[in-house]
Amino acid sequence: MPFSPADFGKRLRRIRRAKDLTQQELGKRADIHYTTISRLEAGDATQIYADTVVRLAEALGVNPDSLLRGEDNEGDFEPAAVALASA
């Protein structure tokens, strides 16, 4: 299944809310401006950098696959999904 920024945003919002965090609180934990988190959750981001995914996952205490594909199976990991904007 191809990577979808909109699906990423939905997963990010669901996990953030499950952890009872505001966008501002998550932003502070991940050292990412809360407006970036807002854009990601809305599916408005055209590029999602690999380091952003990793920092968000660490701040939420989840595997990056949980954000990228909604899975924790590292064997199913698709490196191309992270390479969206790693250049």
Biotite code that builds the C-alpha atoms (Angstrom):
import biotite.structure as struc

atoms = struc.array([
    struc.Atom([0.000, 0.000, 0.000], chain_id="A", res_id=1, res_name="MET", atom_name="CA", element="C"),
    struc.Atom([1.444, 3.421, -0.930], chain_id="A", res_id=2, res_name="PRO", atom_name="CA", element="C"),
    struc.Atom([2.273, 5.939, 1.773], chain_id="A", res_id=3, res_name="PHE", atom_name="CA", element="C"),
    struc.Atom([-0.451, 8.503, 2.404], chain_id="A", res_id=4, res_name="SER", atom_name="CA", element="C"),
    struc.Atom([0.192, 11.766, 4.300], chain_id="A", res_id=5, res_name="PRO", atom_name="CA", element="C"),
    struc.Atom([-3.508, 11.879, 5.224], chain_id="A", res_id=6, res_name="ALA", atom_name="CA", element="C"),
    struc.Atom([-3.349, 8.409, 6.797], chain_id="A", res_id=7, res_name="ASP", atom_name="CA", element="C"),
    struc.Atom([-0.140, 9.369, 8.601], chain_id="A", res_id=8, res_name="PHE", atom_name="CA", element="C"),
    struc.Atom([-1.912, 12.414, 10.023], chain_id="A", res_id=9, res_name="GLY", atom_name="CA", element="C"),
    struc.Atom([-4.873, 10.360, 11.221], chain_id="A", res_id=10, res_name="LYS", atom_name="CA", element="C"),
    struc.Atom([-2.582, 7.890, 12.962], chain_id="A", res_id=11, res_name="ARG", atom_name="CA", element="C"),
    struc.Atom([-0.542, 10.708, 14.514], chain_id="A", res_id=12, res_name="LEU", atom_name="CA", element="C"),
    struc.Atom([-3.689, 12.374, 15.875], chain_id="A", res_id=13, res_name="ARG", atom_name="CA", element="C"),
    struc.Atom([-5.126, 9.091, 17.182], chain_id="A", res_id=14, res_name="ARG", atom_name="CA", element="C"),
    struc.Atom([-1.916, 8.149, 19.008], chain_id="A", res_id=15, res_name="ILE", atom_name="CA", element="C"),
    struc.Atom([-1.375, 11.680, 20.337], chain_id="A", res_id=16, res_name="ARG", atom_name="CA", element="C"),
    struc.Atom([-4.895, 11.800, 21.741], chain_id="A", res_id=17, res_name="ARG", atom_name="CA", element="C"),
    struc.Atom([-4.568, 8.298, 23.209], chain_id="A", res_id=18, res_name="ALA", atom_name="CA", element="C"),
    struc.Atom([-1.491, 9.573, 25.058], chain_id="A", res_id=19, res_name="LYS", atom_name="CA", element="C"),
    struc.Atom([-3.573, 12.567, 26.230], chain_id="A", res_id=20, res_name="ASP", atom_name="CA", element="C"),
    struc.Atom([-1.211, 15.128, 24.712], chain_id="A", res_id=21, res_name="LEU", atom_name="CA", element="C"),
    struc.Atom([-1.964, 18.430, 23.048], chain_id="A", res_id=22, res_name="THR", atom_name="CA", element="C"),
    struc.Atom([-0.192, 19.371, 19.850], chain_id="A", res_id=23, res_name="GLN", atom_name="CA", element="C"),
    struc.Atom([1.833, 21.865, 21.866], chain_id="A", res_id=24, res_name="GLN", atom_name="CA", element="C"),
    struc.Atom([2.887, 19.245, 24.422], chain_id="A", res_id=25, res_name="GLU", atom_name="CA", element="C"),
    struc.Atom([3.884, 16.789, 21.711], chain_id="A", res_id=26, res_name="LEU", atom_name="CA", element="C"),
    struc.Atom([5.763, 19.555, 19.928], chain_id="A", res_id=27, res_name="GLY", atom_name="CA", element="C"),
    struc.Atom([7.805, 20.303, 23.035], chain_id="A", res_id=28, res_name="LYS", atom_name="CA", element="C"),
    struc.Atom([8.605, 16.629, 23.587], chain_id="A", res_id=29, res_name="ARG", atom_name="CA", element="C"),
    struc.Atom([9.633, 16.097, 19.953], chain_id="A", res_id=30, res_name="ALA", atom_name="CA", element="C"),
    struc.Atom([11.231, 19.531, 19.485], chain_id="A", res_id=31, res_name="ASP", atom_name="CA", element="C"),
    struc.Atom([8.893, 20.184, 16.558], chain_id="A", res_id=32, res_name="ILE", atom_name="CA", element="C"),
    struc.Atom([6.759, 23.318, 16.254], chain_id="A", res_id=33, res_name="HIS", atom_name="CA", element="C"),
    struc.Atom([3.116, 22.595, 17.015], chain_id="A", res_id=34, res_name="TYR", atom_name="CA", element="C"),
    struc.Atom([2.000, 24.136, 13.710], chain_id="A", res_id=35, res_name="THR", atom_name="CA", element="C"),
    struc.Atom([3.966, 21.409, 11.928], chain_id="A", res_id=36, res_name="THR", atom_name="CA", element="C"),
    struc.Atom([2.101, 18.801, 13.954], chain_id="A", res_id=37, res_name="ILE", atom_name="CA", element="C"),
    struc.Atom([-1.161, 20.506, 13.063], chain_id="A", res_id=38, res_name="SER", atom_name="CA", element="C"),
    struc.Atom([-0.305, 20.411, 9.344], chain_id="A", res_id=39, res_name="ARG", atom_name="CA", element="C"),
    struc.Atom([0.742, 16.769, 9.582], chain_id="A", res_id=40, res_name="LEU", atom_name="CA", element="C"),
    struc.Atom([-2.470, 15.784, 11.348], chain_id="A", res_id=41, res_name="GLU", atom_name="CA", element="C"),
    struc.Atom([-4.568, 17.665, 8.791], chain_id="A", res_id=42, res_name="ALA", atom_name="CA", element="C"),
    struc.Atom([-2.782, 15.866, 5.937], chain_id="A", res_id=43, res_name="GLY", atom_name="CA", element="C"),
    struc.Atom([-1.572, 19.209, 4.588], chain_id="A", res_id=44, res_name="ASP", atom_name="CA", element="C"),
    struc.Atom([2.144, 18.409, 4.653], chain_id="A", res_id=45, res_name="ALA", atom_name="CA", element="C"),
    struc.Atom([3.571, 17.648, 1.237], chain_id="A", res_id=46, res_name="THR", atom_name="CA", element="C"),
    struc.Atom([6.830, 16.296, 2.681], chain_id="A", res_id=47, res_name="GLN", atom_name="CA", element="C"),
    struc.Atom([7.385, 14.329, 5.848], chain_id="A", res_id=48, res_name="ILE", atom_name="CA", element="C"),
    struc.Atom([11.032, 14.019, 6.790], chain_id="A", res_id=49, res_name="TYR", atom_name="CA", element="C"),
    struc.Atom([12.417, 10.809, 8.262], chain_id="A", res_id=50, res_name="ALA", atom_name="CA", element="C"),
    struc.Atom([13.857, 12.618, 11.287], chain_id="A", res_id=51, res_name="ASP", atom_name="CA", element="C"),
    struc.Atom([10.427, 14.133, 11.985], chain_id="A", res_id=52, res_name="THR", atom_name="CA", element="C"),
    struc.Atom([8.822, 10.685, 11.987], chain_id="A", res_id=53, res_name="VAL", atom_name="CA", element="C"),
    struc.Atom([11.499, 9.342, 14.322], chain_id="A", res_id=54, res_name="VAL", atom_name="CA", element="C"),
    struc.Atom([11.251, 12.286, 16.734], chain_id="A", res_id=55, res_name="ARG", atom_name="CA", element="C"),
    struc.Atom([7.461, 12.072, 16.857], chain_id="A", res_id=56, res_name="LEU", atom_name="CA", element="C"),
    struc.Atom([7.565, 8.313, 17.418], chain_id="A", res_id=57, res_name="ALA", atom_name="CA", element="C"),
    struc.Atom([10.117, 8.673, 20.220], chain_id="A", res_id=58, res_name="GLU", atom_name="CA", element="C"),
    struc.Atom([8.096, 11.440, 21.872], chain_id="A", res_id=59, res_name="ALA", atom_name="CA", element="C"),
    struc.Atom([4.970, 9.271, 21.691], chain_id="A", res_id=60, res_name="LEU", atom_name="CA", element="C"),
    struc.Atom([6.781, 6.119, 22.802], chain_id="A", res_id=61, res_name="GLY", atom_name="CA", element="C"),
    struc.Atom([5.821, 4.138, 19.699], chain_id="A", res_id=62, res_name="VAL", atom_name="CA", element="C"),
    struc.Atom([7.587, 2.424, 16.826], chain_id="A", res_id=63, res_name="ASN", atom_name="CA", element="C"),
    struc.Atom([7.882, 4.664, 13.725], chain_id="A", res_id=64, res_name="PRO", atom_name="CA", element="C"),
    struc.Atom([5.943, 1.984, 11.818], chain_id="A", res_id=65, res_name="ASP", atom_name="CA", element="C"),
    struc.Atom([2.958, 2.807, 13.999], chain_id="A", res_id=66, res_name="SER", atom_name="CA", element="C"),
    struc.Atom([2.926, 6.251, 12.432], chain_id="A", res_id=67, res_name="LEU", atom_name="CA", element="C"),
    struc.Atom([3.960, 5.296, 8.915], chain_id="A", res_id=68, res_name="LEU", atom_name="CA", element="C"),
    struc.Atom([1.779, 2.268, 8.352], chain_id="A", res_id=69, res_name="ARG", atom_name="CA", element="C"),
    struc.Atom([-0.132, 1.593, 11.521], chain_id="A", res_id=70, res_name="GLY", atom_name="CA", element="C"),
    struc.Atom([1.917, -1.544, 12.109], chain_id="A", res_id=71, res_name="GLU", atom_name="CA", element="C"),
    struc.Atom([4.593, -2.693, 14.497], chain_id="A", res_id=72, res_name="ASP", atom_name="CA", element="C"),
    struc.Atom([5.918, -5.480, 12.270], chain_id="A", res_id=73, res_name="ASN", atom_name="CA", element="C"),
    struc.Atom([9.418, -4.445, 11.336], chain_id="A", res_id=74, res_name="GLU", atom_name="CA", element="C"),
    struc.Atom([9.544, -7.192, 8.700], chain_id="A", res_id=75, res_name="GLY", atom_name="CA", element="C"),
    struc.Atom([6.791, -5.357, 6.826], chain_id="A", res_id=76, res_name="ASP", atom_name="CA", element="C"),
    struc.Atom([8.630, -2.033, 6.979], chain_id="A", res_id=77, res_name="PHE", atom_name="CA", element="C"),
    struc.Atom([8.823, -0.199, 3.701], chain_id="A", res_id=78, res_name="GLU", atom_name="CA", element="C"),
    struc.Atom([11.959, 1.996, 3.700], chain_id="A", res_id=79, res_name="PRO", atom_name="CA", element="C"),
    struc.Atom([10.644, 3.937, 0.706], chain_id="A", res_id=80, res_name="ALA", atom_name="CA", element="C"),
    struc.Atom([7.952, 5.422, 2.952], chain_id="A", res_id=81, res_name="ALA", atom_name="CA", element="C"),
    struc.Atom([10.574, 7.139, 5.090], chain_id="A", res_id=82, res_name="VAL", atom_name="CA", element="C"),
    struc.Atom([12.578, 8.192, 2.053], chain_id="A", res_id=83, res_name="ALA", atom_name="CA", element="C"),
    struc.Atom([9.813, 10.562, 0.968], chain_id="A", res_id=84, res_name="LEU", atom_name="CA", element="C"),
    struc.Atom([11.832, 13.571, 1.901], chain_id="A", res_id=85, res_name="ALA", atom_name="CA", element="C"),
    struc.Atom([15.119, 12.331, 3.224], chain_id="A", res_id=86, res_name="SER", atom_name="CA", element="C"),
    struc.Atom([17.043, 14.013, 0.442], chain_id="A", res_id=87, res_name="ALA", atom_name="CA", element="C"),
])
